Amino acid sequence: MTECVKTECPVCGPASRTPVGECHDLPIVRCNVCSLMFVGECSTVDETEEFFRTEHVDAEETTQLHYVSYRSDSLQREAAVVQRLVPDGGRLLDVGTASGYFLKEFQNAAGWDVEGVEPSAVSTNFARDHFGLNVHRGYLSEQDYVAESFDVVTSLDAFNCHRTPNEDLAEIFRVLKPGGIFALEVPGQNYRMLTGSGLLCQLLFGVPLRLNAGVNFYFYTTASLVVMASRVGFEAVESHPEAMPSHGSLPARFLKGAYFHATSLLYRMTSGACHYAPKEFLIFRRPATAATQETSEDTTSSPPNKYAPLRKVA
């Protein structure tokens, strides 16, 4: 029998929560302090990690379809942002590499030395075999990287799957060089709730919540991520709207593209205040000068409004 454990809000810790509903037989709750939604009870961390190692991606064709064909445009845009921010290149680590298509964008760019970490055996082998990439199978916590060894760390549409997000952020901060960049792509929460909850969701899919719980465990807002990243020492730099995966019929893809362009324009016109884009690409920086990190005991002691909002850019 699968053991279930209670989870806590990664921003506020053991704060009270309000039930939201169920998705895939897992309870979705909302923190009463910061309003972050998350899976309130689920399998153990070890069981979740084993699922991502062995079951989540079942075939090479799945990797090709979901992490290359559907994602290539977004990954190219995000690679271009990173190359603009770090024009001289450097050592880059992609956490949750999937197909490796993002890292492929750096192979012919001068000055870059890239590698990845990916739990799925299928996806790890795909990245190695199709793109000739240096990808380690497993999790970041298992790699034992030397401190301050990377100029850039990226996590693209994977961080919402992490069961220990605060610990993983601290490890990312540790392995980054002072002045290094952490680039993070996450689903847009407003878009997710617009399409994955309520009457529309019930009519289209026959369920009241469609949040892919059990693969996704935390449904982050920009504010919550700024809080969590700030606590380990990161500074928020900039952010960009991003599109959903491009799949479906030609009319469906056209409508998705039109929606992204409209919400992207709204995002930029309002400096990110109106964020209904499907995803968001956030840029954080480890300060160039030494900064004292808070202890792990303090990581859930401060409310979100302690920190300045992220600066949005076009």
DRENDRENKOL-352127 format. One record per residue (C-alpha): residue in three letters; residue number from 1; x, y, z. Coordinates in pm, whole numbers, plus 32768, in hexadecimal, padded with zeros to 4 digits. Layout:
REM DRENDRENKOL-352127
+-----+-----+------+-------+------+
|   r |   k | east | north |   up |
+-----+-----+------+-------+------+
| ALA | NUM |    X |     Y |    Z |
...
+-----+-----+------+-------+------+
REM end
This chain:
REM DRENDRENKOL-352127
+-----+-----+------+-------+------+
|   r |   k | east | north |   up |
+-----+-----+------+-------+------+
| MET |   1 | 8000 |  8000 | 8000 |
| THR |   2 | 807F |  8158 | 7FA5 |
| GLU |   3 | 80D4 |  8227 | 80D7 |
| CYS |   4 | 803E |  8385 | 80DF |
| VAL |   5 | 80E4 |  84AD | 8188 |
| LYS |   6 | 8062 |  8608 | 81D4 |
| THR |   7 | 8110 |  8723 | 811C |
| GLU |   8 | 8145 |  8888 | 8190 |
| CYS |   9 | 8138 |  89D5 | 80DF |
| PRO |  10 | 829A |  8A1A | 8060 |
| VAL |  11 | 8269 |  8B8B | 80AE |
| CYS |  12 | 81BF |  8B84 | 8202 |
| GLY |  13 | 820C |  8A2A | 828D |
| PRO |  14 | 8105 |  8981 | 836B |
| ALA |  15 | 8001 |  8A93 | 833F |
| SER |  16 | 7E8D |  8A48 | 8338 |
| ARG |  17 | 7DFC |  89EC | 81E8 |
| THR |  18 | 7CAA |  89E3 | 813D |
| PRO |  19 | 7C3C |  88C3 | 805C |
| VAL |  20 | 7C14 |  8921 | 7EED |
| GLY |  21 | 7BB0 |  87D2 | 7E58 |
| GLU |  22 | 7C43 |  868F | 7DD5 |
| CYS |  23 | 7D0F |  863E | 7CA0 |
| HIS |  24 | 7D78 |  84DA | 7C4D |
| ASP |  25 | 7CF3 |  8477 | 7DA6 |
| LEU |  26 | 7DE8 |  8565 | 7E4F |
| PRO |  27 | 7D72 |  8684 | 7F2D |
| ILE |  28 | 7DC1 |  87E3 | 7EB1 |
| VAL |  29 | 7DD6 |  88E8 | 7FC6 |
| ARG |  30 | 7E11 |  8A5D | 7FE0 |
| CYS |  31 | 7EF4 |  8AF7 | 80E8 |
| ASN |  32 | 7E2A |  8BE6 | 81C2 |
| VAL |  33 | 7F56 |  8CCD | 81ED |
| CYS |  34 | 7FE5 |  8CFB | 808E |
| SER |  35 | 7ED0 |  8C58 | 7FB9 |
| LEU |  36 | 7FC1 |  8B6B | 7F08 |
| MET |  37 | 7F17 |  8A2E | 7E8B |
| PHE |  38 | 7FC0 |  88DC | 7EAE |
| VAL |  39 | 7F80 |  8768 | 7ED4 |
| GLY |  40 | 7F30 |  8741 | 8044 |
| GLU |  41 | 7F7B |  85CE | 8068 |
| CYS |  42 | 8029 |  84DC | 7F7E |
| SER |  43 | 8128 |  83C4 | 7F62 |
| THR |  44 | 827D |  83E1 | 8005 |
| VAL |  45 | 839B |  849D | 7F64 |
| ASP |  46 | 844F |  8355 | 7F1B |
| GLU |  47 | 831E |  82C5 | 7E6B |
| THR |  48 | 82EF |  8400 | 7D9E |
| GLU |  49 | 845B |  8402 | 7D34 |
| GLU |  50 | 8444 |  8294 | 7CCD |
| PHE |  51 | 8310 |  82E4 | 7BFB |
| PHE |  52 | 83D2 |  83EE | 7B3C |
| ARG |  53 | 84FA |  8305 | 7B10 |
| THR |  54 | 8434 |  81E1 | 7A81 |
| GLU |  55 | 82CC |  8230 | 7A23 |
| HIS |  56 | 8289 |  839A | 79C6 |
| VAL |  57 | 8327 |  837E | 786C |
| ASP |  58 | 82E1 |  8229 | 77D9 |
| ALA |  59 | 837D |  8237 | 767D |
| GLU |  60 | 846D |  82F5 | 759E |
| GLU |  61 | 8345 |  8361 | 74C9 |
| THR |  62 | 82AD |  840B | 75FA |
| THR |  63 | 83EA |  84D4 | 762F |
| GLN |  64 | 83FA |  8538 | 74C0 |
| LEU |  65 | 828F |  85A3 | 74B5 |
| HIS |  66 | 8264 |  8657 | 7602 |
| TYR |  67 | 83C2 |  86E5 | 7638 |
| VAL |  68 | 8435 |  8731 | 74D5 |
| SER |  69 | 8313 |  8752 | 73E0 |
| TYR |  70 | 8226 |  8806 | 74CE |
| ARG |  71 | 832E |  88D3 | 7584 |
| SER |  72 | 8433 |  893E | 7483 |
| ASP |  73 | 83BA |  8AA4 | 744F |
| SER |  74 | 83B1 |  8AF2 | 75C4 |
| LEU |  75 | 8503 |  8A52 | 7604 |
| GLN |  76 | 85A3 |  8B18 | 74E9 |
| ARG |  77 | 851A |  8C5E | 7575 |
| GLU |  78 | 8593 |  8C0C | 76D3 |
| ALA |  79 | 86EC |  8BAA | 7658 |
| ALA |  80 | 8703 |  8CFA | 75A6 |
| VAL |  81 | 86B2 |  8DB1 | 76EC |
| VAL |  82 | 87C5 |  8CF7 | 77A5 |
| GLN |  83 | 88C1 |  8D3D | 7690 |
| ARG |  84 | 8866 |  8EAF | 769B |
| LEU |  85 | 8898 |  8EBD | 7813 |
| VAL |  86 | 89E2 |  8DFD | 7807 |
| PRO |  87 | 8A78 |  8E68 | 76B8 |
| ASP |  88 | 8BD2 |  8DD9 | 76FC |
| GLY |  89 | 8B4D |  8C7F | 7749 |
| GLY |  90 | 8BAB |  8BA7 | 786F |
| ARG |  91 | 8B58 |  8A63 | 791C |
| LEU |  92 | 89E1 |  8A15 | 791B |
| LEU |  93 | 891D |  890A | 79D9 |
| ASP |  94 | 87B8 |  88B4 | 7973 |
| VAL |  95 | 86F4 |  880E | 7A8D |
| GLY |  96 | 85E2 |  872E | 7A01 |
| THR |  97 | 8677 |  871D | 78A5 |
| ALA |  98 | 8568 |  8645 | 7803 |
| SER |  99 | 85C1 |  8621 | 768F |
| GLY | 100 | 86F3 |  8702 | 769F |
| TYR | 101 | 866B |  87E3 | 758D |
| PHE | 102 | 86AA |  891D | 765D |
| LEU | 103 | 8817 |  88BF | 7694 |
| LYS | 104 | 883A |  886F | 7522 |
| GLU | 105 | 8806 |  89E4 | 74DF |
| PHE | 106 | 8957 |  8A29 | 7586 |
| GLN | 107 | 8A28 |  8921 | 74D8 |
| ASN | 108 | 8A95 |  8A03 | 73BB |
| ALA | 109 | 8A9F |  8B43 | 7488 |
| ALA | 110 | 8BFC |  8BB9 | 74DC |
| GLY | 111 | 8C72 |  8BA0 | 7641 |
| TRP | 112 | 8B69 |  8AB4 | 76CB |
| ASP | 113 | 8BA5 |  8972 | 778E |
| VAL | 114 | 8A54 |  88D2 | 77DA |
| GLU | 115 | 89D5 |  87A3 | 7896 |
| GLY | 116 | 8890 |  8727 | 7928 |
| VAL | 117 | 87F1 |  865E | 7A3E |
| GLU | 118 | 86BC |  858D | 79F0 |
| PRO | 119 | 8615 |  847A | 7ABF |
| SER | 120 | 8570 |  83C0 | 799D |
| ALA | 121 | 8645 |  82AE | 7904 |
| VAL | 122 | 8589 |  82CE | 77BA |
| SER | 123 | 85BA |  8445 | 779F |
| THR | 124 | 8723 |  8436 | 7815 |
| ASN | 125 | 8777 |  833D | 7704 |
| PHE | 126 | 86B8 |  840C | 7603 |
| ALA | 127 | 8785 |  8544 | 7654 |
| ARG | 128 | 88C8 |  8481 | 7644 |
| ASP | 129 | 887A |  83BD | 7508 |
| HIS | 130 | 87C8 |  84C9 | 7438 |
| PHE | 131 | 888C |  85FE | 749A |
| GLY | 132 | 89D4 |  8576 | 7523 |
| LEU | 133 | 89A1 |  8628 | 766F |
| ASN | 134 | 8A43 |  85F0 | 77C0 |
| VAL | 135 | 890E |  859C | 7891 |
| HIS | 136 | 8920 |  84F4 | 79E4 |
| ARG | 137 | 8800 |  8414 | 7A45 |
| GLY | 138 | 8775 |  846B | 7B9C |
| TYR | 139 | 8727 |  859A | 7C70 |
| LEU | 140 | 87EB |  86D4 | 7CBD |
| SER | 141 | 8814 |  8671 | 7E2A |
| GLU | 142 | 88C9 |  8534 | 7DC0 |
| GLN | 143 | 89D2 |  85D9 | 7CE7 |
| ASP | 144 | 8AB4 |  866C | 7DF6 |
| TYR | 145 | 8B22 |  8790 | 7D1D |
| VAL | 146 | 8C39 |  8871 | 7D99 |
| ALA | 147 | 8BBA |  89BC | 7E24 |
| GLU | 148 | 8BBB |  8AE7 | 7D37 |
| SER | 149 | 8BFF |  8A11 | 7C04 |
| PHE | 150 | 8AF3 |  8A8D | 7B0D |
| ASP | 151 | 8AB3 |  8BDB | 7A64 |
| VAL | 152 | 8949 |  8B80 | 7A14 |
| VAL | 153 | 884F |  8A88 | 7AA0 |
| THR | 154 | 8701 |  8A54 | 79F3 |
| SER | 155 | 85C0 |  899D | 7A4D |
| LEU | 156 | 84BD |  899C | 7937 |
| ASP | 157 | 835B |  892A | 7986 |
| ALA | 158 | 83E5 |  883B | 7A8C |
| PHE | 159 | 83F6 |  88F3 | 7BD9 |
| ASN | 160 | 8283 |  88BE | 7C1E |
| CYS | 161 | 82D5 |  8748 | 7C26 |
| HIS | 162 | 83DC |  876D | 7D3B |
| ARG | 163 | 8374 |  86E3 | 7E8C |
| THR | 164 | 8481 |  87A0 | 7F4F |
| PRO | 165 | 847F |  88F7 | 7EA6 |
| ASN | 166 | 8523 |  89C4 | 7FBA |
| GLU | 167 | 8642 |  88CF | 7FDE |
| ASP | 168 | 866E |  88C3 | 7E65 |
| LEU | 169 | 8676 |  8A3E | 7E4A |
| ALA | 170 | 8783 |  8A47 | 7F56 |
| GLU | 171 | 884F |  8946 | 7E93 |
| ILE | 172 | 8828 |  8A0B | 7D4E |
| PHE | 173 | 88A0 |  8B44 | 7E04 |
| ARG | 174 | 89CA |  8A81 | 7E90 |
| VAL | 175 | 8A43 |  89FD | 7D41 |
| LEU | 176 | 8A20 |  8B4D | 7C8F |
| LYS | 177 | 8B46 |  8C39 | 7C7F |
| PRO | 178 | 8B19 |  8D95 | 7D16 |
| GLY | 179 | 8A6B |  8E60 | 7C09 |
| GLY | 180 | 89DF |  8D20 | 7B6D |
| ILE | 181 | 8886 |  8D05 | 7ACE |
| PHE | 182 | 8768 |  8C1E | 7B33 |
| ALA | 183 | 865C |  8C08 | 7A23 |
| LEU | 184 | 8510 |  8B68 | 7A7F |
| GLU | 185 | 83E2 |  8B18 | 79A4 |
| VAL | 186 | 829A |  8ACD | 7A56 |
| PRO | 187 | 812B |  8AB3 | 79F1 |
| GLY | 188 | 8061 |  8BF3 | 7A11 |
| GLN | 189 | 7F74 |  8BC9 | 7B37 |
| ASN | 190 | 7E5C |  8CA5 | 7AAF |
| TYR | 191 | 7E5D |  8BE9 | 7965 |
| ARG | 192 | 7E6B |  8A9D | 7A1A |
| MET | 193 | 7D3A |  8AEE | 7AEC |
| LEU | 194 | 7C80 |  8B84 | 79C3 |
| THR | 195 | 7CA0 |  8A45 | 78F8 |
| GLY | 196 | 7CC0 |  8941 | 7A0D |
| SER | 197 | 7BAB |  8996 | 7B01 |
| GLY | 198 | 7A43 |  8A06 | 7B19 |
| LEU | 199 | 791D |  89DE | 7A2F |
| LEU | 200 | 79EB |  89EA | 78EE |
| CYS | 201 | 7AC9 |  88D0 | 7969 |
| GLN | 202 | 7999 |  8805 | 79D1 |
| LEU | 203 | 78F2 |  8835 | 787F |
| LEU | 204 | 7A28 |  87ED | 77AF |
| PHE | 205 | 7AC9 |  86D6 | 7877 |
| GLY | 206 | 79BF |  8658 | 7967 |
| VAL | 207 | 7A88 |  86A9 | 7AA0 |
| PRO | 208 | 7A88 |  87DB | 7B86 |
| LEU | 209 | 7C06 |  87ED | 7B9D |
| ARG | 210 | 7D04 |  8791 | 7A93 |
| LEU | 211 | 7E57 |  87EA | 7B23 |
| ASN | 212 | 7F22 |  86AE | 7ADE |
| ALA | 213 | 7F4E |  8670 | 7C52 |
| GLY | 214 | 8043 |  855B | 7C9E |
| VAL | 215 | 812B |  85E3 | 7B90 |
| ASN | 216 | 8105 |  874C | 7C03 |
| PHE | 217 | 8107 |  8785 | 7D7B |
| TYR | 218 | 8118 |  8901 | 7DA5 |
| PHE | 219 | 8054 |  89FB | 7CD6 |
| TYR | 220 | 8138 |  8B27 | 7CF4 |
| THR | 221 | 80ED |  8C95 | 7CC9 |
| THR | 222 | 81FF |  8D8A | 7C6D |
| ALA | 223 | 81EF |  8E21 | 7DCB |
| SER | 224 | 8222 |  8CD1 | 7E75 |
| LEU | 225 | 8353 |  8C81 | 7DA1 |
| VAL | 226 | 83EB |  8DD6 | 7DE6 |
| VAL | 227 | 83C3 |  8D97 | 7F5B |
| MET | 228 | 845F |  8C3E | 7F4D |
| ALA | 229 | 8580 |  8CA8 | 7E6C |
| SER | 230 | 85C4 |  8DE0 | 7F3A |
| ARG | 231 | 85E0 |  8D17 | 807A |
| VAL | 232 | 8709 |  8C51 | 7FFA |
| GLY | 233 | 87B1 |  8D8C | 7F76 |
| PHE | 234 | 873A |  8DC2 | 7E0F |
| GLU | 235 | 86E3 |  8F13 | 7D7D |
| ALA | 236 | 85C2 |  8F29 | 7C86 |
| VAL | 237 | 8635 |  8FBC | 7B3A |
| GLU | 238 | 852F |  8FA0 | 7A29 |
| SER | 239 | 841B |  8EC7 | 799C |
| HIS | 240 | 8370 |  8E73 | 7854 |
| PRO | 241 | 8223 |  8DDC | 77EA |
| GLU | 242 | 823B |  8C8B | 7742 |
| ALA | 243 | 8158 |  8BAB | 7673 |
| MET | 244 | 80B4 |  8A5D | 76B6 |
| PRO | 245 | 8130 |  8927 | 75FB |
| SER | 246 | 80CB |  8934 | 748D |
| HIS | 247 | 7FF6 |  8802 | 7444 |
| GLY | 248 | 7E9F |  87A8 | 73C2 |
| SER | 249 | 7DF3 |  87EB | 7279 |
| LEU | 250 | 7E53 |  8911 | 719C |
| PRO | 251 | 7D28 |  89E3 | 7215 |
| ALA | 252 | 7D7D |  898F | 737F |
| ARG | 253 | 7EE7 |  89F7 | 734E |
| PHE | 254 | 7E75 |  8B39 | 72A7 |
| LEU | 255 | 7D92 |  8B8D | 73CD |
| LYS | 256 | 7EA7 |  8B3E | 74C6 |
| GLY | 257 | 7F96 |  8C1E | 7408 |
| ALA | 258 | 7E9A |  8D3A | 73FC |
| TYR | 259 | 7E58 |  8D16 | 7570 |
| PHE | 260 | 7FCB |  8D1F | 75C0 |
| HIS | 261 | 8009 |  8E54 | 74ED |
| ALA | 262 | 7EE1 |  8F0B | 758B |
| THR | 263 | 7F3E |  8EB2 | 76F0 |
| SER | 264 | 80AD |  8EF6 | 76AC |
| LEU | 265 | 8055 |  9053 | 7633 |
| LEU | 266 | 7F7F |  908D | 7769 |
| TYR | 267 | 8097 |  900D | 7846 |
| ARG | 268 | 8193 |  90FC | 77AE |
| MET | 269 | 80A9 |  9227 | 77A7 |
| THR | 270 | 805F |  91FC | 791B |
| SER | 271 | 81C6 |  919F | 797D |
| GLY | 272 | 8148 |  9048 | 79E3 |
| ALA | 273 | 802C |  90BF | 7AC3 |
| CYS | 274 | 7F2C |  9014 | 79DF |
| HIS | 275 | 7FC0 |  8EBB | 79B3 |
| TYR | 276 | 7EE1 |  8DC8 | 78F9 |
| ALA | 277 | 7FF2 |  8D3A | 781A |
| PRO | 278 | 800F |  8BBF | 7822 |
| LYS | 279 | 816C |  8BC4 | 78B9 |
| GLU | 280 | 826D |  8CB4 | 7948 |
| PHE | 281 | 83E6 |  8CB9 | 7926 |
| LEU | 282 | 8484 |  8D4F | 7A5F |
| ILE | 283 | 85ED |  8DC0 | 7A7F |
| PHE | 284 | 869F |  8DCD | 7BCF |
| ARG | 285 | 8808 |  8E23 | 7C1B |
| ARG | 286 | 88F1 |  8DBC | 7D30 |
| PRO | 287 | 8985 |  8F06 | 7DAC |
| ALA | 288 | 8AEC |  8F44 | 7D47 |
| THR | 289 | 8B44 |  8F9B | 7EAE |
| ALA | 290 | 8B24 |  8EA9 | 7FCF |
| ALA | 291 | 89CF |  8E9D | 8077 |
| THR | 292 | 896C |  8DDA | 81A9 |
| GLN | 293 | 8862 |  8CD6 | 8169 |
| GLU | 294 | 874F |  8CA2 | 8269 |
| THR | 295 | 875C |  8B59 | 8325 |
| SER | 296 | 8670 |  8A43 | 82C4 |
| GLU | 297 | 85AB |  8A83 | 8404 |
| ASP | 298 | 855B |  8BE1 | 8387 |
| THR | 299 | 84EF |  8B85 | 8226 |
| THR | 300 | 837A |  8B98 | 826F |
| SER | 301 | 836C |  8CB1 | 836F |
| SER | 302 | 832B |  8DE7 | 829B |
| PRO | 303 | 81F4 |  8E4C | 81D8 |
| PRO | 304 | 8209 |  8E7C | 805D |
| ASN | 305 | 81E2 |  8FF7 | 806B |
| LYS | 306 | 8335 |  9019 | 8116 |
| TYR | 307 | 83D6 |  9016 | 7FBE |
| ALA | 308 | 83C9 |  9109 | 7E9D |
| PRO | 309 | 830B |  9090 | 7D67 |
| LEU | 310 | 83C5 |  9002 | 7C3E |
| ARG | 311 | 8419 |  9101 | 7B33 |
| LYS | 312 | 8377 |  90A2 | 79E7 |
| VAL | 313 | 8419 |  90EC | 789B |
| ALA | 314 | 83BF |  90CF | 772E |
+-----+-----+------+-------+------+
REM end
